[in-house]
Amino acid sequence: QVQLVEPGGGLVQAGGSLRLSCTASGRSFSNYTMGWFRQPPGKDREFVAAISWSSESTYYAGSVKGRFTISRDNDKNTVYLQMNSLKHDDTAVYYCAAKWTGTREVLTTTSGGYNYWGQGTQVTVSS
C-alpha cells in the first residue's frame, strides 16, 4: 500500500515557475513508476509526465514538453514536477500517481494504469 501526499501548488503569474512535490509513504517507492496528471476546469483528467523507477526513462505530454521536468529522489520517496514558462492553460488540479513496476523500465500515460493517487493540488496561472 502506498499513500501519496502533495503539498504545494498555488497561484503563479503566466511565464512563472512552480515546483510540485509528491511524497510517498509505505515501502518500496523505488519499485514504482511515478506519473503526474492534471484536470483542468470542466475537462477530463490528462497525462502530464511519467518517470521510471530508475529515472532513466521519462515521457511528457506534448503540451508540456520542454517546459516541465519530472524527477524523483528515491532516498526521499519523493517525485517532483518542475513547471517553467507556465501558461494560463496549465491551470488545473495536479495529481501524482504510482504504478508498481518492480525494476522494469515501464512508462504509462493512461490514468487507469496507475494503482495509487494523491489527493491533488490546485495550480492556478493568472494571465
C-alpha positions as CSV (number, residue, x, y, z in Angstrom):
1,Q,0.0,0.0,0.0
2,V,1.3,3.5,-0.9
3,Q,-0.1,6.8,0.2
4,L,0.8,9.9,-1.8
5,V,0.8,13.4,-0.3
6,E,1.1,16.5,-2.4
7,P,1.8,19.7,-0.6
8,G,2.4,22.9,-2.6
9,G,0.6,24.2,-5.6
10,G,-0.7,27.7,-5.6
11,L,-1.1,30.8,-7.7
12,V,1.5,32.0,-10.2
13,Q,1.7,34.5,-13.0
14,A,2.0,33.4,-16.6
15,G,5.6,32.9,-17.5
16,G,6.5,32.0,-14.0
17,S,7.7,28.8,-12.4
18,L,6.4,26.4,-9.8
19,R,7.7,23.1,-8.4
20,L,5.3,20.4,-7.2
21,S,6.3,17.6,-5.0
22,C,4.7,14.3,-4.0
23,T,5.9,12.2,-1.1
24,A,5.1,8.5,-0.7
25,S,4.6,6.6,2.5
26,G,4.9,2.9,2.6
27,R,7.5,0.6,1.3
28,S,9.5,0.2,-2.0
29,F,9.0,3.6,-3.5
30,S,11.8,2.7,-5.9
31,N,9.7,-0.1,-7.4
32,Y,7.1,2.3,-8.7
33,T,6.8,4.2,-11.9
34,M,5.5,7.7,-11.0
35,G,3.3,9.9,-13.0
36,W,1.7,13.4,-12.9
37,F,-1.7,14.1,-14.3
38,R,-3.9,17.2,-14.3
39,Q,-7.5,18.1,-14.6
40,P,-8.3,21.5,-16.0
41,P,-11.6,23.1,-15.0
42,G,-14.5,21.4,-16.8
43,K,-12.3,18.9,-18.6
44,D,-11.2,15.3,-18.1
45,R,-8.0,14.3,-16.3
46,E,-5.0,14.2,-18.7
47,F,-1.5,12.8,-18.6
48,V,1.4,15.2,-18.0
49,A,4.6,13.3,-17.3
50,A,6.0,10.0,-16.1
51,I,9.3,8.7,-14.8
52,S,10.5,5.2,-14.4
53,W,11.8,3.7,-11.1
54,S,15.4,4.4,-12.1
55,S,14.9,7.8,-13.6
56,E,16.4,6.6,-16.8
57,S,13.1,6.9,-18.7
58,T,10.8,9.9,-18.8
59,Y,7.9,10.9,-21.0
60,Y,6.0,14.1,-21.4
61,A,2.7,15.2,-22.9
62,G,3.3,17.3,-26.0
63,S,1.7,20.3,-24.3
64,V,4.3,20.5,-21.6
65,K,7.4,19.1,-23.2
66,G,10.3,21.5,-23.0
67,R,8.6,23.4,-20.1
68,F,8.1,20.8,-17.4
69,T,10.6,18.4,-15.9
70,I,9.8,15.3,-13.9
71,S,12.4,13.9,-11.5
72,R,12.5,11.7,-8.4
73,D,14.6,11.1,-5.3
74,N,14.2,7.5,-4.2
75,D,16.0,8.2,-0.9
76,K,13.4,10.7,0.0
77,N,10.4,8.8,-1.5
78,T,9.6,11.9,-3.5
79,V,8.7,12.8,-7.1
80,Y,8.9,16.3,-8.4
81,L,7.4,18.3,-11.3
82,Q,9.3,21.4,-12.1
83,M,7.0,23.7,-14.2
84,N,8.5,26.6,-16.1
85,S,7.1,29.1,-18.6
86,L,3.6,28.5,-17.2
87,K,0.6,29.4,-19.2
88,H,-3.0,30.1,-18.3
89,D,-3.9,26.7,-19.9
90,D,-1.8,25.0,-17.3
91,T,-4.3,25.9,-14.7
92,A,-5.6,22.6,-13.2
93,V,-5.7,20.3,-10.3
94,Y,-2.5,18.3,-10.4
95,Y,-2.3,14.7,-9.2
96,C,0.6,12.4,-8.7
97,A,0.2,8.7,-9.2
98,A,2.1,5.5,-8.6
99,K,2.3,2.3,-10.6
100,W,4.1,-0.8,-9.3
101,T,6.6,-2.0,-11.9
102,G,9.4,-3.6,-9.9
103,T,12.6,-2.8,-11.8
104,R,11.1,-2.8,-15.3
105,E,11.6,0.4,-17.3
106,V,7.9,1.0,-17.8
107,L,6.1,4.3,-18.5
108,T,2.3,4.6,-18.5
109,T,0.3,7.5,-19.9
110,T,-3.2,6.3,-19.1
111,S,-4.7,7.0,-15.7
112,G,-6.2,3.5,-15.5
113,G,-2.7,2.1,-15.4
114,Y,-1.8,3.6,-12.0
115,N,-2.6,1.9,-8.7
116,Y,-2.4,4.8,-6.3
117,W,-3.2,8.5,-6.4
118,G,-2.5,11.7,-4.4
119,Q,-5.3,14.0,-3.3
120,G,-4.5,16.6,-5.9
121,T,-3.2,20.1,-5.6
122,Q,-4.5,23.3,-7.3
123,V,-2.3,25.2,-9.6
124,T,-3.7,28.5,-10.9
125,V,-1.8,30.5,-13.6
126,S,-3.0,34.1,-13.9
127,S,-2.8,35.6,-17.4
